[in-house]
Amino acid sequence: MDRSQGTDAGLVLAGRYRLGEVLGRGGMGKVWRAHDEVLHRTVAVKELTAGLYVAEADRIVLHARTQKEARAAARITHPGVVTVHDVIEYDDRPWIVMQYVDGPSLADAAKESGEIEPREAARIGLHVLGALRAAHGAGVLHRDVKPGNVLLAKDGQVLLTDFGIAAIEGDSTITRTGELVGSIDYLAPERVRGGDPGPASDLWSLGATLYTAVEGRSPFRRTSPISTMQAVVTEEPPPPGRAGPLASVITALLRKDPEDRPSAAEAERMLLEAMEGREPRAAQAYVPTQRVPDEVLRSLGPDGTSGAGADRLPHPVAVSTAPLPPPVTRRSRGRWRTAVLVIAAAALLGGGAGLAAMKYGDRADSAAERSSTGTHASGTPTAPRKPGNSPAPKPDPSGNGVPDGWHRVDDPEGFSLIVPVGWERRADGNQIDYTPDNGLHYIRISIDPAPDFENPYMHMLNLEKQLAKRLPGYERKTLHSNTYRDRAGSLWEFTWTETKDHPGPRHAIDQMYFGEDGGPEYAMYMTGPASDWDTTREQFDTILRGWRAPGSSD
């Protein structure tokens, strides 16, 4: 092939991949749409063009990176990661054959619309975070998370691509000393300083990506690479004015010190709340505290948010006049401050379990329910109580993870969970619930020792088809894959109107995940009236944190 003419459309690689039009190009290469003439499907083919006109030593390094990208992506099994089908050699260089995604990148979508709506950006962030958690679980750091590497399929799927500079645990580096790789304005500060990246570095890049999505501009890009790197290391981004409830999550992810950023699990909960349009309370623990002059504090109202001095507060700011208990670590300081400043709503409600075991309104067991039901958990009725009478969960001073007003229950079926004091076990046929009010609110646990589906996401999609026909007024709030306890999982939230037992608008949420080696499948389901869903949702997070599968001690 005449390299001066470049690669032509119509070229057939490895006797099967016929190149079509160019989908995109960058400094390292370009991506083609291609047709797999063996399997008769559309694929994407990544061509490495950067090595055509460089010295031999540089070409070897670039080709090694391409091979490393394929190895990195192949180690990750997750619906949010672009699948690598094949790696072939042509013209003395590697080409990567990948899953074709019919849709734009987040960069293109943001450029076309000017900005992404905050709740949609949070949904995208949840999918990217799920892909990153799967990658980190496989020992792979992406190291180049940016809007251009987030693909938005037309069916709503979000996929992370381009692991070309990924760091693989146990693999020797192919980055030469002093070389900085990745898009500079999306590099975490520790990477710009030359430090070793970790999972928190990818989370910082996710924060910068979400900032760009909602604001329509990169938070740290300046007029030159040097000034951009300086901004990443030393400057705070302008407060995101269009991010709504996502703003505090972005601020938390963009903390300069990786130790000050939320964990992936914490970030997932925050993003889910932002996607629902709720202000993520936990994110406030990561908002940097600024010194407020005494005269401003004296002029504030009793709640700290009103009065003559309220308009003089810096933004964002957390104010606390109480002394911090010694010793207080840098990581715990923000969380303790939040406990002082934020009084959560009463947490009375909760539940967890698999939808296959549920009885919705008509109380009629279906064959589909019986066939997919494993072992369940439940509780005994107590006198009904009004939502809001119980105080919010308080931190546990003993450090055993059980909040004040809750207790741990070791169920006869082998699992363990924490529930508010007063919730009791109730058995009803093949259902076992824990409830405070005869099933108005309840938690249900389901265990399927031999799952019939490839992953929890596919299981939930199948269940939704059944339940959408049975539940009056069914409306999906979200249904997406995620990672729970470092395992493949899926989260489903929906509403409907109950017509039989406890009639009225209902709200429910279900977390499924697979145990080791693809099973068992665990599901934690919670439901309650739509009128007090905020407290139910907070309860669900607490229950998830305290869950222990059979035979587990963590």
C-alpha positions as CSV (number, residue, x, y, z in Angstrom):
1,M,0.0,0.0,0.0
2,D,1.2,3.5,-0.8
3,R,1.4,5.1,2.6
4,S,1.3,8.6,1.1
5,Q,-2.3,7.9,0.0
6,G,-3.4,6.6,3.4
7,T,-5.9,3.8,3.9
8,D,-8.8,3.5,1.4
9,A,-12.4,2.7,2.0
10,G,-13.3,-0.7,0.6
11,L,-10.1,-2.3,1.8
12,V,-10.6,-5.8,3.3
13,L,-8.6,-6.6,6.4
14,A,-7.8,-10.2,7.4
15,G,-10.0,-11.4,4.6
16,R,-13.2,-10.4,6.4
17,Y,-13.4,-6.7,7.6
18,R,-14.3,-4.4,4.7
19,L,-13.7,-0.7,5.6
20,G,-16.4,1.8,5.1
21,E,-16.4,5.5,6.1
22,V,-14.3,7.1,8.8
23,L,-16.2,7.6,12.0
24,G,-13.7,9.8,13.8
25,R,-10.0,10.6,14.0
26,G,-7.5,11.9,16.5
27,G,-3.8,12.3,17.1
28,M,-3.2,8.6,17.5
29,G,-5.3,7.3,14.6
30,K,-8.8,7.0,13.2
31,V,-11.8,4.7,13.6
32,W,-13.6,3.2,10.6
33,R,-17.1,1.7,10.2
34,A,-16.6,-1.7,8.7
35,H,-18.6,-4.8,7.7
36,D,-17.6,-8.2,9.1
37,E,-18.2,-10.3,6.0
38,V,-18.0,-13.6,8.0
39,L,-20.6,-12.8,10.7
40,H,-22.4,-10.2,8.6
41,R,-22.4,-7.4,11.2
42,T,-21.2,-3.8,11.5
43,V,-18.0,-3.3,13.5
44,A,-15.7,-0.5,14.3
45,V,-12.0,-0.8,13.3
46,K,-9.4,1.4,15.0
47,E,-6.4,2.2,12.7
48,L,-3.2,3.3,14.3
49,T,-1.8,6.1,12.0
50,A,0.5,7.8,14.5
51,G,3.2,5.3,13.9
52,L,3.4,5.7,10.1
53,Y,6.0,8.5,10.0
54,V,7.9,8.2,13.3
55,A,11.2,6.6,14.3
56,E,11.3,2.9,14.7
57,A,11.6,3.1,18.5
58,D,8.6,5.3,18.8
59,R,6.6,3.1,16.4
60,I,7.3,0.1,18.6
61,V,6.0,1.9,21.7
62,L,2.8,3.0,19.9
63,H,2.1,-0.4,18.6
64,A,2.7,-1.8,22.1
65,R,0.1,0.6,23.4
66,T,-2.4,-0.6,20.8
67,Q,-1.9,-4.2,21.8
68,K,-2.2,-3.1,25.5
69,E,-5.5,-1.4,24.8
70,A,-6.9,-4.7,23.4
71,R,-5.6,-6.7,26.4
72,A,-7.0,-4.2,28.8
73,A,-10.5,-4.1,27.3
74,A,-10.5,-7.9,27.0
75,R,-10.0,-8.3,30.7
76,I,-13.2,-6.4,31.5
77,T,-16.7,-8.0,31.2
78,H,-19.3,-5.3,31.5
79,P,-22.1,-4.0,29.3
80,G,-20.7,-0.4,29.7
81,V,-17.3,-1.3,28.1
82,V,-16.9,-1.4,24.4
83,T,-16.1,-5.0,23.4
84,V,-13.0,-5.9,21.5
85,H,-13.7,-8.6,18.9
86,D,-10.3,-9.0,17.3
87,V,-6.8,-7.7,16.9
88,I,-5.2,-8.1,13.5
89,E,-1.9,-7.2,11.8
90,Y,-1.9,-5.3,8.5
91,D,0.8,-3.1,7.0
92,D,3.1,-3.9,9.8
93,R,0.9,-2.5,12.5
94,P,-2.0,-3.7,14.7
95,W,-5.7,-2.9,14.0
96,I,-8.4,-3.3,16.7
97,V,-11.8,-4.6,15.7
98,M,-14.4,-3.4,18.2
99,Q,-18.1,-3.3,18.9
100,Y,-19.9,-0.7,16.8
101,V,-21.9,1.8,18.8
102,D,-24.6,3.6,16.8
103,G,-24.5,7.1,18.4
104,P,-22.3,10.1,19.1
105,S,-19.6,10.6,21.8
106,L,-20.5,12.7,24.8
107,A,-18.1,15.3,23.4
108,D,-20.1,15.5,20.2
109,A,-23.4,15.5,21.9
110,A,-22.4,18.3,24.3
111,K,-21.0,20.3,21.4
112,E,-24.1,19.9,19.4
113,S,-26.5,20.8,22.2
114,G,-24.3,23.2,24.1
115,E,-24.9,21.4,27.3
116,I,-26.3,18.1,28.7
117,E,-29.3,18.3,31.1
118,P,-28.0,17.5,34.7
119,R,-30.2,14.5,35.3
120,E,-29.1,13.0,32.0
121,A,-25.5,13.8,32.8
122,A,-25.9,12.0,36.1
123,R,-27.3,9.0,34.3
124,I,-24.4,8.9,31.9
125,G,-22.0,9.3,34.8
126,L,-23.6,6.3,36.5
127,H,-23.0,4.1,33.5
128,V,-19.4,5.3,33.1
129,L,-18.8,4.7,36.8
130,G,-20.1,1.2,36.5
131,A,-17.7,0.5,33.7
132,L,-14.8,2.0,35.7
133,R,-15.7,-0.1,38.7
134,A,-15.6,-3.2,36.5
135,A,-12.3,-2.2,35.1
136,H,-10.8,-1.5,38.5
137,G,-12.1,-4.8,39.7
138,A,-10.2,-6.4,36.8
139,G,-7.0,-4.6,37.7
140,V,-7.3,-2.0,34.9
141,L,-7.1,1.8,35.2
142,H,-8.5,3.6,32.2
143,R,-6.3,6.8,32.6
144,D,-8.0,8.7,29.8
145,V,-11.7,9.2,30.8
146,K,-13.0,12.2,28.9
147,P,-16.1,13.1,26.9
148,G,-14.6,11.8,23.6
149,N,-14.3,8.3,25.1
150,V,-17.9,8.1,26.3
151,L,-20.2,6.8,23.6
152,L,-24.0,7.4,23.7
153,A,-25.9,4.7,21.8
154,K,-29.2,5.7,20.3
155,D,-31.0,3.1,22.5
156,G,-29.8,4.9,25.6
157,Q,-26.8,2.6,26.4
158,V,-23.6,4.4,27.6
159,L,-20.3,2.8,26.8
160,L,-16.7,3.6,27.8
161,T,-14.0,3.1,25.1
162,D,-10.4,3.6,24.3
163,F,-8.3,1.9,26.9
164,G,-5.2,2.7,24.8
165,I,-3.2,4.1,27.7
166,A,-4.7,2.0,30.4
167,A,-2.5,0.7,33.2
168,I,-2.9,-3.0,33.8
169,E,-2.0,-4.4,37.2
170,G,1.0,-6.7,36.9
171,D,1.9,-5.4,33.5
172,S,5.2,-3.5,32.9
173,T,4.6,0.1,31.8
174,I,5.2,1.2,28.2
175,T,5.2,4.9,29.1
176,R,8.7,6.2,29.0
177,T,10.2,8.2,31.9
178,G,9.0,11.8,31.9
179,E,6.2,11.1,29.3
180,L,2.7,12.3,30.2
181,V,-0.1,10.6,28.3
182,G,-3.8,11.4,28.3
183,S,-5.8,14.5,27.6
184,I,-4.2,17.1,29.9
185,D,-7.3,18.9,31.1
186,Y,-8.8,15.6,32.2
187,L,-5.7,14.3,34.0
188,A,-6.0,14.1,37.8
189,P,-3.6,16.4,39.7
190,E,-1.6,13.5,41.1
191,R,-0.9,12.4,37.6
192,V,0.2,15.9,36.4
193,R,2.6,15.9,39.4
194,G,4.1,12.6,38.3
195,G,2.5,10.5,41.0
196,D,1.2,7.0,40.5
197,P,-2.5,6.9,39.4
198,G,-5.1,4.9,41.2
199,P,-8.9,4.3,40.9
200,A,-9.4,7.8,42.4
201,S,-7.6,9.3,39.4
202,D,-10.2,7.9,37.0
203,L,-13.0,9.3,39.3
204,W,-11.4,12.8,39.1
205,S,-11.4,12.5,35.3
206,L,-15.1,11.5,35.5
207,G,-15.8,14.6,37.5
208,A,-14.1,16.8,34.9
209,T,-16.1,14.9,32.2
210,L,-19.4,15.6,33.9
211,Y,-18.5,19.2,34.4
212,T,-17.8,19.6,30.6
213,A,-21.1,17.8,29.9
214,V,-23.3,20.2,31.9
215,E,-21.4,23.4,31.5
216,G,-20.4,23.0,27.8
217,R,-16.7,23.7,28.5
218,S,-13.7,22.0,30.1
219,P,-13.1,23.2,33.7
220,F,-9.4,23.5,33.5
221,R,-8.5,24.1,29.8
222,R,-6.3,27.2,29.3
223,T,-4.4,28.7,26.5
224,S,-1.4,26.4,26.6
225,P,-0.6,22.9,27.9
226,I,1.6,24.4,30.7
227,S,-1.1,26.7,32.0
228,T,-3.7,23.9,31.7
229,M,-1.5,21.7,33.9
230,Q,-1.0,24.5,36.4
231,A,-4.8,25.0,36.6
232,V,-5.4,21.3,37.2
233,V,-2.9,21.2,40.1
234,T,-3.5,24.6,41.8
235,E,-6.8,26.1,40.7
236,E,-10.4,25.3,41.6
237,P,-12.9,25.2,38.7
238,P,-15.5,27.9,38.4
239,P,-18.7,26.7,40.3
240,P,-20.9,24.8,37.9
241,G,-23.9,27.0,37.4
242,R,-26.0,24.6,35.3
243,A,-25.4,21.4,37.1
244,G,-28.3,21.5,39.6
245,P,-28.1,18.6,42.1
246,L,-25.1,17.3,40.2
247,A,-22.9,20.3,41.2
248,S,-21.9,18.9,44.6
249,V,-21.1,15.5,43.1
250,I,-18.8,17.2,40.6
251,T,-17.1,19.2,43.4
252,A,-16.6,16.1,45.4
253,L,-15.0,14.2,42.5
254,L,-12.7,17.1,41.7
255,R,-11.0,17.3,45.1
256,K,-7.2,17.8,44.5
257,D,-6.1,15.2,46.9
258,P,-7.3,11.6,45.9
259,E,-7.8,10.8,49.6
260,D,-10.4,13.6,49.8
261,R,-12.5,12.2,47.0
262,P,-15.5,9.8,47.5
263,S,-15.1,6.1,46.9
264,A,-16.7,4.6,43.8
265,A,-19.5,3.2,45.9
266,E,-20.2,6.6,47.5
267,A,-20.0,8.4,44.1
268,E,-22.5,5.9,42.7
269,R,-25.1,6.7,45.4
270,M,-24.5,10.4,44.9
271,L,-25.0,10.2,41.1
272,L,-28.2,8.1,41.6
273,E,-29.6,10.8,43.8
274,A,-28.7,13.5,41.3
275,M,-30.2,11.5,38.5
276,E,-33.5,11.4,40.5
277,G,-33.3,15.2,40.9
278,R,-32.5,15.0,44.6
279,E,-29.6,16.9,46.3
280,P,-27.0,14.3,47.3
281,R,-26.5,15.0,51.0
282,A,-23.4,12.9,51.3
283,A,-21.6,15.0,48.7
284,Q,-21.7,18.0,51.1
285,A,-19.0,16.2,53.2
286,Y,-16.6,16.7,50.4
287,V,-17.3,20.4,49.8
288,P,-14.1,22.3,50.9
289,T,-14.6,24.3,54.0
290,Q,-13.7,28.0,53.9
291,R,-12.9,30.3,56.8
292,V,-15.9,32.6,57.5
293,P,-15.1,35.8,59.4
294,D,-16.6,36.1,62.9
295,E,-18.6,39.1,62.1
296,V,-20.3,37.3,59.3
297,L,-21.1,34.3,61.6
298,R,-22.6,36.7,64.1
299,S,-24.9,38.2,61.5
300,L,-26.2,34.9,60.2
301,G,-29.7,33.6,61.1
302,P,-30.3,30.7,63.5
303,D,-30.1,28.2,60.6
304,G,-26.9,29.6,59.2
305,T,-28.5,30.4,55.9
306,S,-30.3,33.6,56.5
307,G,-29.7,37.0,58.1
308,A,-27.6,40.0,57.1
309,G,-24.4,38.0,56.6
310,A,-25.9,35.3,54.4
311,D,-25.1,37.0,51.2
312,R,-21.4,37.4,52.3
313,L,-20.8,33.6,52.5
314,P,-18.3,32.2,49.9
315,H,-19.6,29.5,47.6
316,P,-19.5,26.7,48.2
317,V,-19.0,26.7,51.9
318,A,-19.8,24.6,55.0
319,V,-20.0,26.3,58.3
320,S,-19.5,24.8,61.7
321,T,-18.8,26.6,65.0
322,A,-18.6,23.4,67.1
323,P,-15.1,22.1,68.0
324,L,-14.0,18.9,66.2
325,P,-13.4,15.9,68.4
326,P,-9.7,14.8,68.6
327,P,-8.3,13.2,66.7
328,V,-10.0,14.0,63.4
329,T,-8.4,12.8,60.2
330,R,-8.6,14.8,57.0
331,R,-11.0,12.2,55.5
332,S,-13.3,12.1,58.6
333,R,-13.4,15.8,59.1
334,G,-15.8,16.5,56.3
335,R,-18.1,13.6,57.3
336,W,-18.2,14.6,60.9
337,R,-19.0,18.2,59.9
338,T,-21.9,17.0,57.8
339,A,-23.3,15.0,60.8
340,V,-23.2,18.3,62.8
341,L,-24.8,20.5,60.1
342,V,-27.2,18.2,58.4
343,I,-30.2,16.7,60.2
344,A,-31.6,14.0,57.9
345,A,-35.3,13.3,57.5
346,A,-36.7,10.5,59.7
347,A,-35.8,7.1,58.3
348,L,-38.6,4.6,59.0
349,L,-39.1,2.8,55.8
350,G,-37.2,0.2,53.9
351,G,-37.1,-3.1,52.1
352,G,-35.2,-5.4,49.8
353,A,-35.9,-8.5,47.7
354,G,-36.3,-10.0,44.3
355,L,-39.2,-8.9,42.2
356,A,-39.8,-12.5,41.0
357,A,-41.0,-13.3,44.6
358,M,-43.3,-10.2,44.9
359,K,-47.1,-10.1,45.0
360,Y,-48.3,-6.9,43.6
361,G,-51.8,-5.9,44.5
362,D,-53.7,-8.9,43.2
363,R,-51.9,-11.4,45.6
364,A,-51.9,-14.0,42.9
365,D,-48.7,-16.0,42.4
366,S,-47.8,-16.5,38.8
367,A,-45.9,-19.4,37.3
368,A,-43.1,-17.0,36.4
369,E,-42.9,-15.9,40.0
370,R,-42.7,-19.4,41.3
371,S,-40.2,-20.6,38.8
372,S,-37.6,-17.8,39.5
373,T,-38.1,-17.6,43.2
374,G,-35.2,-18.6,45.4
375,T,-34.9,-18.0,49.2
376,H,-36.5,-14.8,50.6
377,A,-36.5,-12.7,53.8
378,S,-39.3,-10.9,55.6
379,G,-40.9,-9.8,58.9
380,T,-43.7,-9.9,61.4
381,P,-46.4,-7.2,61.7
382,T,-46.2,-4.5,64.4
383,A,-48.5,-1.7,65.2
384,P,-48.6,0.8,62.3
385,R,-46.5,3.9,62.9
386,K,-46.5,7.2,61.1
387,P,-43.6,7.9,58.8
388,G,-41.2,10.5,60.3
389,N,-41.5,9.5,64.0
390,S,-38.1,7.7,64.0
391,P,-34.9,9.8,64.1
392,A,-32.5,9.6,61.2
393,P,-29.7,7.0,61.5
394,K,-26.9,8.3,63.5
395,P,-23.2,7.3,63.1
396,D,-22.3,4.2,65.1
397,P,-19.6,5.1,67.7
398,S,-18.6,1.5,68.1
399,G,-17.5,1.3,64.5
400,N,-19.5,-1.9,63.8
401,G,-21.5,-0.3,61.0
402,V,-24.9,-0.4,62.8
403,P,-26.4,3.1,63.2
404,D,-28.1,4.2,66.4
405,G,-31.7,3.0,66.5
406,W,-31.0,0.0,64.2
407,H,-29.9,-3.6,64.9
408,R,-28.4,-6.5,63.0
409,V,-30.6,-9.5,62.3
410,D,-29.2,-12.9,61.4
411,D,-31.9,-14.5,59.4
412,P,-32.5,-18.3,59.6
413,E,-32.0,-18.4,55.8
414,G,-28.3,-17.6,56.3
415,F,-28.1,-13.9,55.3
416,S,-27.7,-11.0,57.7
417,L,-29.0,-7.4,57.5
418,I,-29.6,-4.3,59.6
419,V,-33.1,-3.0,60.2
420,P,-34.6,-0.3,62.4
421,V,-35.4,-1.5,65.9
422,G,-39.1,-2.6,65.9
423,W,-39.1,-4.2,62.5
424,E,-40.0,-7.8,62.8
425,R,-40.0,-10.9,60.6
426,R,-43.2,-12.0,58.9
427,A,-43.6,-15.2,56.8
428,D,-46.3,-15.5,54.2
429,G,-46.0,-18.6,52.1
430,N,-42.8,-18.4,50.2
431,Q,-42.2,-14.7,51.2
432,I,-40.3,-13.5,54.2
433,D,-40.3,-9.8,54.9
434,Y,-39.2,-7.4,57.6
435,T,-41.8,-4.7,58.2
436,P,-42.9,-2.2,60.8
437,D,-46.5,-1.8,59.7
438,N,-47.9,-5.1,58.3
439,G,-46.4,-4.6,54.9
440,L,-47.1,-1.0,54.1
441,H,-43.3,-0.6,54.1
442,Y,-41.1,-3.6,53.9
443,I,-37.7,-5.1,53.0
444,R,-37.5,-8.4,51.1
445,I,-34.4,-10.4,50.2
446,S,-34.3,-13.0,47.4
447,I,-31.6,-15.5,46.7
448,D,-31.5,-17.5,43.5
449,P,-28.8,-20.2,43.7
450,A,-28.9,-20.9,39.9
451,P,-29.6,-17.7,37.9
452,D,-31.2,-18.2,34.5
453,F,-29.9,-15.0,33.0
454,E,-26.4,-13.9,31.9
455,N,-26.4,-11.0,34.2
456,P,-28.8,-9.1,36.6
457,Y,-29.5,-6.4,34.0
458,M,-30.9,-8.9,31.6
459,H,-32.9,-10.5,34.4
460,M,-34.5,-7.1,35.3
461,L,-35.3,-6.4,31.7
462,N,-37.2,-9.7,31.6
463,L,-39.0,-9.0,34.8
464,E,-40.0,-5.5,33.7
465,K,-41.7,-6.9,30.6
466,Q,-43.9,-9.0,32.9
467,L,-44.6,-6.5,35.6
468,A,-45.2,-3.5,33.2
469,K,-48.3,-5.4,32.0
470,R,-49.5,-6.3,35.5
471,L,-49.0,-3.2,37.5
472,P,-51.5,-0.3,37.0
473,G,-49.8,2.9,36.0
474,Y,-46.3,1.3,35.9
475,E,-43.6,3.9,35.2
476,R,-39.8,3.2,35.1
477,K,-37.7,5.7,36.9
478,T,-34.4,4.0,36.1
479,L,-33.1,0.6,35.1
480,H,-29.3,0.3,34.6
481,S,-26.4,-2.0,35.2
482,N,-24.1,-1.1,38.1
483,T,-21.5,-2.7,40.4
484,Y,-22.3,-3.7,43.9
485,R,-19.8,-5.3,46.3
486,D,-17.4,-5.4,43.3
487,R,-19.8,-7.7,41.5
488,A,-21.9,-7.2,38.3
489,G,-25.3,-5.8,39.4
490,S,-28.3,-3.9,38.2
491,L,-30.6,-1.3,39.8
492,W,-34.3,-0.8,39.0
493,E,-36.6,1.8,40.4
494,F,-40.2,2.2,39.4
495,T,-43.7,3.4,40.5
496,W,-47.2,2.1,40.1
497,T,-50.7,2.5,41.7
498,E,-51.7,-0.3,44.0
499,T,-55.4,-1.3,43.9
500,K,-55.7,-4.1,46.5
501,D,-53.6,-4.3,49.6
502,H,-52.4,-0.8,50.8
503,P,-54.0,0.9,47.8
504,G,-52.5,4.1,46.4
505,P,-49.3,5.3,44.6
506,R,-46.3,3.1,45.4
507,H,-42.6,3.4,44.8
508,A,-40.1,0.6,44.7
509,I,-36.4,0.0,44.2
510,D,-34.4,-3.3,43.6
511,Q,-30.7,-4.0,43.7
512,M,-29.6,-7.3,42.2
513,Y,-26.1,-8.7,41.9
514,F,-24.3,-11.9,41.3
515,G,-22.1,-13.7,43.8
516,E,-18.8,-15.4,43.0
517,D,-18.6,-17.4,39.7
518,G,-21.9,-16.1,38.3
519,G,-24.1,-17.1,41.2
520,P,-26.1,-17.1,43.4
521,E,-28.1,-14.0,42.4
522,Y,-29.0,-11.8,45.4
523,A,-31.7,-9.2,45.2
524,M,-32.7,-6.5,47.8
525,Y,-36.1,-5.0,47.2
526,M,-37.7,-2.1,49.0
527,T,-41.1,-0.5,48.6
528,G,-43.4,2.0,50.3
529,P,-46.0,4.6,49.6
530,A,-44.9,7.3,47.1
531,S,-45.8,10.0,49.6
532,D,-42.8,9.3,51.8
533,W,-40.3,8.0,49.2
534,D,-37.4,10.3,50.3
535,T,-37.1,8.6,53.7
536,T,-37.6,5.1,52.1
537,R,-34.8,5.8,49.7
538,E,-32.4,6.9,52.5
539,Q,-33.3,3.7,54.3
540,F,-32.5,1.6,51.3
541,D,-28.9,3.0,51.2
542,T,-28.4,2.1,54.8
543,I,-29.7,-1.4,54.3
544,L,-27.4,-1.9,51.3
545,R,-24.4,-0.9,53.4
546,G,-25.2,-3.4,56.1
547,W,-26.1,-6.4,53.9
548,R,-24.2,-9.7,54.4
549,A,-24.7,-12.6,52.1
550,P,-24.9,-16.1,53.5
551,G,-21.4,-17.2,54.6
552,S,-20.1,-13.6,54.4
553,S,-18.5,-11.7,57.2
554,D,-18.4,-8.3,55.4
